[in-house]
C-alpha cells in the first residue's frame, strides 16, 4: 500500500472509530461527566514521530521553558474569532448531534481536494506569477501586464491597495501602473498573491459570524511576518513564505465553512465553538496542504505546510516551515494585542523568548504594528 493510500485510508477509519467511541461513552456512562465530542476528533497522522511540545503560559514565558507554544497561542486566537463563545451540548441527544457533526466534517475534510464546493480552483494566473518571480523576471512592467490580464484581479488589487492595511499615501490609487510604481515589485506581488488566494468571506451571526473576517486579517499579518522572517532570518524564498501564510489561512476558513454547513444541515444541534476549534486545530494544516498538492505547488510548499502538523522544536522544521510557524504566532500575538486580550509588550516578549535573532524579530514586529489594520 502506498503512502498516499495510507493517508487516505487512515482518516476514514479514525472517523468511524472516533464517532462510535463517542456514542458508546454517551450510552454506557450516564452518570459520568458528559463526553465532549471534540475530545475524540481524529487528526490526520503525521508521517514523522513528534516529540512533545514545550508548553508555556501565553502572556509570560517561564524561566524553565521559554519557547512560545504555537498551539496555545492559536487557541487563544480561535477563542477571539469565535467571540469567546462557550456553548456546550447539555443533553444526550444534543451531544450525539455534536458527534454527527464531527464525523461528517472529518469525512469531508479527509477528501477536501475533491469537494468543489469548498476547495477553490487554482487561480489562473498563479503559475505565471510564480514563474515570473522564480525566474527573476518580475519587473514592474511585467507584473502590471500580468495583473491587467484579469480584470477581477486588477479591481481587487486596487481595492486592497487603497485599504488601511496597504495604503501608504493620502492620494487614492486608481490604476495598476500607479499601484505598481507606489508599492514596488515586492509589494505588488504580495498584493497579487493575497488577492488571488482570498476566499469569499461570508459574514453572519452566531458562533461563526466574526470568524472569516478575523481569521483573514490574521492571515494577512501571518503572511507578512512569514515573508519577513524568511528574508531576514532564514535566507529562504520570501514569496514562498508569504504564499504559505495565505494557504494556511485559506485552510482554516475552509474548515470552518465545512463545520458551519454541517451544523446548518442539523438545525436541532446547537453550534459549539469547542467543536469548531478542535477541528481547526486538527485539520486546518492538512487542509491547506491538500489544497497546495491539488494545485500542483512545489514540494517545499507542501513540506512546509506539513511541518505545521508536527509538535516539535523549530530546529527540526524546514526553513520555510519555521518561517510559517513564526508568522502564524506573530500574527496571532498581534491580533490578541490589537483586540485588548494581551498587552503588546508581553506579546513581543513571548515572540522573542526563544529567538536568537531578537533584533530582526523586533524589526518584523514593529513593521506589523505600523501596518496594522484599522479595527
Secondary structure per residue as TSV (DSSP state, phi and psi in degrees):
chain	resnum	aa	ss	phi	psi
A	1	X	-	360.0	132.9
A	2	X	-	-76.8	164.5
A	3	X	H	-60.5	-39.6
A	4	X	H	-63.2	-41.5
A	5	X	H	-65.1	-37.6
A	6	X	H	-63.4	-45.2
A	7	X	H	-63.6	-30.7
A	8	X	H	-78.1	-38.9
A	9	X	H	-77.0	-39.6
A	10	X	H	-59.8	-48.2
A	11	X	H	-58.3	-36.8
A	12	X	H	-64.0	-42.2
A	13	X	H	-65.1	-43.7
A	14	X	H	-63.5	-36.4
A	15	X	H	-57.7	-50.8
A	16	X	H	-62.5	-49.0
A	17	X	H	-62.3	-44.6
A	18	X	H	-62.6	-45.3
A	19	X	H	-65.5	-43.8
A	20	X	H	-63.0	-38.3
A	21	X	H	-65.0	-41.4
A	22	X	H	-61.2	-47.6
A	23	X	H	-66.0	-37.2
A	24	X	H	-60.6	-41.9
A	25	X	H	-64.5	-38.6
A	26	X	H	-63.7	-38.5
A	27	X	H	-83.0	-41.4
A	28	X	H	-87.4	-14.8
A	29	X	-	-127.7	64.7
A	30	X	T	-65.9	-24.2
A	31	X	T	-94.1	-9.3
A	32	X	S	-78.0	169.9
A	33	X	-	-61.0	139.0
A	34	X	-	-55.8	133.4
A	35	X	-	-72.6	137.2
A	36	X	-	-95.3	120.9
A	37	X	G	-56.7	-32.3
A	38	X	G	-71.4	-15.0
A	39	X	G	-67.2	-20.7
A	40	X	G	-108.2	13.9
A	41	X	-	-69.3	121.0
A	42	X	-	-77.1	141.3
A	43	X	-	-109.2	153.3
A	44	X	-	-64.5	124.1
A	45	X	-	-68.7	141.5
A	46	X	-	-74.0	152.1
A	47	X	S	-84.9	-5.9
A	48	X	S	-123.8	142.2
A	49	X	-	-65.7	141.0
A	50	X	-	-119.6	126.7
A	51	X	-	-66.9	160.0
A	52	X	-	-62.4	139.4
A	53	X	-	-72.3	150.8
A	54	X	-	-84.2	121.2
A	55	X	-	-99.6	133.2
A	56	X	-	-136.8	170.2
A	57	X	-	-71.8	145.6
A	58	X	S	-63.2	-50.4
A	59	X	S	-90.6	-15.2
A	60	X	S	-146.8	93.0
A	61	X	-	-56.7	141.0
A	62	X	-	-90.3	175.6
A	63	X	S	-73.9	-28.8
A	64	X	S	-83.1	-27.7
A	65	X	-	-142.0	96.7
A	66	X	-	-87.1	-14.5
A	67	X	S	-71.6	134.6
A	68	X	-	-68.0	137.2
A	69	X	-	-89.6	108.5
A	70	X	H	-58.1	-41.1
A	71	X	H	-63.2	-41.3
A	72	X	H	-65.7	-42.7
A	73	X	H	-67.4	-43.0
A	74	X	H	-68.0	-31.4
A	75	X	H	-61.1	-40.8
A	76	X	H	-64.8	-36.3
A	77	X	H	-64.6	-42.9
A	78	X	H	-63.1	-38.5
A	79	X	H	-60.1	-39.9
A	80	X	H	-64.8	-43.3
A	81	X	H	-66.0	-30.7
A	82	X	T	-92.5	15.4
A	83	X	T	59.5	36.6
A	84	X	T	55.2	31.6
A	85	X	-	-67.6	139.7
A	86	X	-	-130.8	83.1
A	87	X	-	-111.0	128.1
A	88	X	-	-124.7	146.3
A	89	X	-	-77.5	124.3
A	90	X	-	-93.9	-36.6
A	91	X	S	-110.4	169.0
A	92	X	H	-61.6	-39.9
A	93	X	H	-63.6	-43.1
A	94	X	H	-65.3	-40.0
A	95	X	H	-65.9	-37.8
A	96	X	H	-62.7	-36.5
A	97	X	H	-63.9	-38.2
A	98	X	H	-61.8	-40.8
A	99	X	H	-63.3	-35.8
A	100	X	H	-64.0	-41.6
A	101	X	H	-62.1	-44.7
A	102	X	H	-60.1	-50.4
A	103	X	H	-62.9	-44.2
A	104	X	H	-66.7	-38.7
A	105	X	H	-65.6	-46.2
A	106	X	H	-64.7	-37.8
A	107	X	H	-60.5	-39.6
A	108	X	H	-71.5	-44.6
A	109	X	H	-66.0	-27.8
A	110	X	T	-68.8	-15.1
A	111	X	T	-137.2	39.5
A	112	X	G	-63.4	-30.2
A	113	X	G	-65.1	-16.5
A	114	X	G	-102.6	15.6
A	115	X	-	-113.5	90.9
A	116	X	T	-60.0	-21.7
A	117	X	T	-65.3	-29.8
A	118	X	T	-114.5	-37.6
A	119	X	S	-85.2	111.8
A	120	X	-	-68.9	148.2
A	121	X	-	-71.0	151.7
A	122	X	-	-60.6	128.3
A	123	X	-	-54.1	134.3
A	124	X	T	-58.4	-38.3
A	125	X	T	-89.5	-3.9
A	126	X	H	-59.8	-47.9
A	127	X	H	-59.4	-40.0
A	128	X	H	-65.7	-41.7
A	129	X	H	-63.6	-45.5
A	130	X	H	-67.0	-36.7
A	131	X	H	-65.4	-42.9
A	132	X	H	-61.4	-38.2
A	133	X	H	-76.1	-42.2
A	134	X	H	-64.1	-33.3
A	135	X	T	-91.1	0.8
A	136	X	T	75.9	18.1
A	137	X	-	-100.1	16.6
A	138	X	-	-86.6	64.7
A	139	X	-	-74.1	165.0
A	140	X	H	-57.9	-45.2
A	141	X	H	-65.4	-42.4
A	142	X	H	-64.3	-42.8
A	143	X	H	-66.1	-40.2
A	144	X	H	-60.7	-44.6
A	145	X	H	-66.7	-37.9
A	146	X	H	-64.6	-46.3
A	147	X	H	-66.5	-37.2
A	148	X	H	-64.4	-16.1
A	149	X	T	-68.3	-21.1
A	150	X	-	-119.2	101.0
A	151	X	H	-57.2	-39.3
A	152	X	H	-65.5	-40.8
A	153	X	H	-65.0	-42.8
A	154	X	H	-60.6	-43.4
A	155	X	H	-64.8	-40.6
A	156	X	H	-66.3	-38.2
A	157	X	H	-62.8	-43.1
A	158	X	H	-64.5	-39.3
A	159	X	H	-62.7	-44.1
A	160	X	H	-69.4	-37.9
A	161	X	H	-63.8	-27.4
A	162	X	T	-94.1	1.1
A	163	X	S	-81.5	168.8
A	164	X	T	-67.1	-22.2
A	165	X	T	-77.3	-26.3
A	166	X	T	-119.6	-27.7
A	167	X	-	-64.4	126.4
A	168	X	-	-109.2	-14.0
A	169	X	S	-131.3	162.2
A	170	X	S	-72.0	-36.0
A	171	X	S	-66.3	133.6
A	172	X	-	-66.6	148.4
A	173	X	-	-91.6	118.3
A	174	X	-	-114.7	-7.9
A	175	X	S	-149.8	161.6
A	176	X	H	-63.0	-40.0
A	177	X	H	-60.8	-44.6
A	178	X	H	-67.7	-38.8
A	179	X	H	-60.3	-42.1
A	180	X	H	-64.8	-42.5
A	181	X	H	-66.1	-38.2
A	182	X	H	-75.9	-42.2
A	183	X	H	-88.6	-32.7
A	184	X	H	88.4	172.6
A	185	X	H	-60.5	-48.8
A	186	X	H	-63.3	-42.9
A	187	X	H	-65.6	-42.9
A	188	X	H	-70.2	-34.5
A	189	X	H	-69.2	-34.7
A	190	X	H	-64.9	-43.9
A	191	X	H	-62.0	-42.2
A	192	X	H	-62.0	-44.5
A	193	X	H	-64.1	-45.1
A	194	X	H	-64.4	-39.5
A	195	X	H	-66.9	-37.6
A	196	X	H	-72.1	-33.3
A	197	X	H	-94.9	-10.6
A	198	X	-	-64.7	123.0
A	199	X	-	-76.3	169.3
A	200	X	-	-72.3	117.9
A	201	X	-	-93.2	116.9
A	202	X	-	-106.2	110.6
A	203	X	-	-81.0	166.9
A	204	X	-	-175.4	-157.8
A	205	X	S	-122.4	174.4
A	206	X	S	80.5	-160.4
A	207	X	T	-58.2	-39.0
A	208	X	T	-94.6	2.9
A	209	X	T	-59.8	-45.5
A	210	X	T	-92.9	-10.8
A	211	X	H	-59.0	-51.6
A	212	X	H	-57.6	-44.7
A	213	X	H	-64.8	-45.4
A	214	X	H	-67.6	-41.9
A	215	X	H	-70.3	-34.6
A	216	X	H	-71.3	-34.2
A	217	X	H	-61.7	-45.1
A	218	X	H	-60.5	-38.2
A	219	X	H	-60.9	-42.8
A	220	X	H	-65.1	-42.0
A	221	X	H	-65.0	-42.1
A	222	X	H	-61.7	-44.2
A	223	X	H	-62.8	-41.7
A	224	X	H	-65.9	-41.5
A	225	X	H	-68.6	-40.3
A	226	X	H	-64.3	-40.5
A	227	X	H	-60.8	-46.7
A	228	X	H	-67.0	-39.2
A	229	X	H	-62.9	-42.0
A	230	X	I	-62.9	-39.7
A	231	X	I	-75.9	-42.5
A	232	X	I	-87.2	-27.5
A	233	X	I	-119.7	-45.6
A	234	X	I	-90.7	-13.2
A	235	X	-	54.5	40.2
A	236	X	-	-110.7	178.4
A	237	X	-	-72.3	110.8
A	238	X	H	-61.9	-39.3
A	239	X	H	-66.1	-39.5
A	240	X	H	-62.7	-39.5
A	241	X	H	-63.7	-40.6
A	242	X	H	-63.6	-44.0
A	243	X	H	-58.4	-39.3
A	244	X	H	-62.4	-44.4
A	245	X	H	-59.8	-40.7
A	246	X	H	-68.3	-41.2
A	247	X	H	-65.3	-40.1
A	248	X	H	-62.2	-43.3
A	249	X	H	-64.9	-39.5
A	250	X	H	-60.0	-41.4
A	251	X	H	-60.9	-40.3
A	252	X	H	-63.4	-43.5
A	253	X	H	-67.5	-36.9
A	254	X	H	-63.4	-43.1
A	255	X	H	-57.9	-46.4
A	256	X	H	-68.6	-34.9
A	257	X	H	-61.8	-41.2
A	258	X	H	-62.4	-48.5
A	259	X	H	-62.3	-44.7
A	260	X	H	-58.6	-43.7
A	261	X	H	-68.2	-34.0
A	262	X	H	-68.5	-35.5
A	263	X	H	-67.0	-41.0
A	264	X	H	-61.6	-31.5
A	265	X	T	-75.8	-9.8
A	266	X	-	-130.5	75.4
A	267	X	T	-62.1	-16.3
A	268	X	T	-80.7	-9.0
A	269	X	S	-100.3	127.2
A	270	X	-	-76.7	124.2
A	271	X	-	-56.4	133.5
A	272	X	-	-119.0	120.6
A	273	X	H	-63.2	-30.5
A	274	X	H	-64.2	-40.3
A	275	X	H	-64.2	-47.1
A	276	X	H	-62.3	-41.6
A	277	X	H	-64.2	-44.6
A	278	X	H	-64.3	-38.4
A	279	X	H	-66.6	-37.5
A	280	X	H	-61.1	-48.5
A	281	X	H	-63.7	-32.9
A	282	X	H	-86.1	-28.2
A	283	X	H	-127.4	-10.4
A	284	X	H	-62.1	-43.4
A	285	X	H	-65.5	-46.0
A	286	X	H	-69.0	-30.5
A	287	X	H	-65.1	-45.3
A	288	X	H	-60.8	-40.6
A	289	X	H	-64.8	-41.1
A	290	X	H	-64.3	-39.0
A	291	X	H	-63.8	-44.8
A	292	X	H	-60.4	-42.2
A	293	X	H	-65.3	-41.4
A	294	X	H	-67.7	-25.0
A	295	X	T	-84.9	-4.9
A	296	X	T	73.3	28.4
A	297	X	-	-73.7	165.7
A	298	X	-	-66.9	161.1
A	299	X	H	-60.7	-34.7
A	300	X	H	-66.5	-32.7
A	301	X	H	-67.8	-49.2
A	302	X	H	-61.6	-43.3
A	303	X	H	-64.0	-40.1
A	304	X	H	-65.9	-36.5
A	305	X	H	-68.2	-38.7
A	306	X	H	-63.1	-34.9
A	307	X	H	-55.8	-29.9
A	308	X	T	-70.7	-14.2
A	309	X	T	-83.8	-11.4
A	310	X	-	-96.5	126.8
A	311	X	-	-91.0	83.0
A	312	X	S	-143.5	175.5
A	313	X	-	-75.3	154.2
A	314	X	G	-57.3	-32.0
A	315	X	G	-61.3	-23.6
A	316	X	G	-91.6	1.8
A	317	X	S	-97.3	164.7
A	318	X	-	-72.3	160.9
A	319	X	H	-55.5	-44.6
A	320	X	H	-68.8	-33.1
A	321	X	H	-63.4	-38.8
A	322	X	H	-66.2	-42.1
A	323	X	H	-64.1	-40.1
A	324	X	H	-66.3	-44.3
A	325	X	H	-60.6	-44.8
A	326	X	H	-60.1	-45.9
A	327	X	H	-59.9	-41.8
A	328	X	H	-63.6	-42.8
A	329	X	H	-68.1	-45.7
A	330	X	H	-61.1	-43.8
A	331	X	H	-63.0	-40.4
A	332	X	H	-67.0	-43.6
A	333	X	H	-62.2	-39.9
A	334	X	H	-64.3	-44.4
A	335	X	H	-61.1	-42.5
A	336	X	H	-65.0	-36.4
A	337	X	H	-73.3	-37.3
A	338	X	H	-65.7	-32.0
A	339	X	T	-92.1	9.7
A	340	X	T	75.7	16.3
A	341	X	S	-90.9	-13.2
A	342	X	S	-154.3	133.4
A	343	X	-	-63.3	135.1
A	344	X	H	-60.5	-36.6
A	345	X	H	-68.1	-40.5
A	346	X	H	-68.2	-36.0
A	347	X	H	-59.7	-44.0
A	348	X	H	-66.8	-41.5
A	349	X	H	-62.7	-36.6
A	350	X	H	-63.6	-39.4
A	351	X	H	-67.5	-37.3
A	352	X	H	-99.7	4.8
A	353	X	T	-58.0	-36.4
A	354	X	T	-121.2	26.9
A	355	X	-	-106.1	140.2
A	356	X	S	-90.6	-6.6
A	357	X	-	-112.5	56.0
A	358	X	H	-64.1	-32.3
A	359	X	H	-65.3	-46.9
A	360	X	H	-66.0	-38.7
A	361	X	H	-63.6	-39.7
A	362	X	H	-62.1	-40.4
A	363	X	H	-61.6	-42.6
A	364	X	H	-64.9	-45.1
A	365	X	H	-62.4	-44.9
A	366	X	H	-65.0	-35.7
A	367	X	H	-63.9	-43.0
A	368	X	H	-62.7	-42.0
A	369	X	H	-64.7	-39.3
A	370	X	H	-65.5	-31.1
A	371	X	T	-106.3	20.2
A	372	X	-	-63.9	144.5
A	373	X	-	-73.5	140.6
A	374	X	-	-62.2	129.2
A	375	X	-	-73.0	360.0
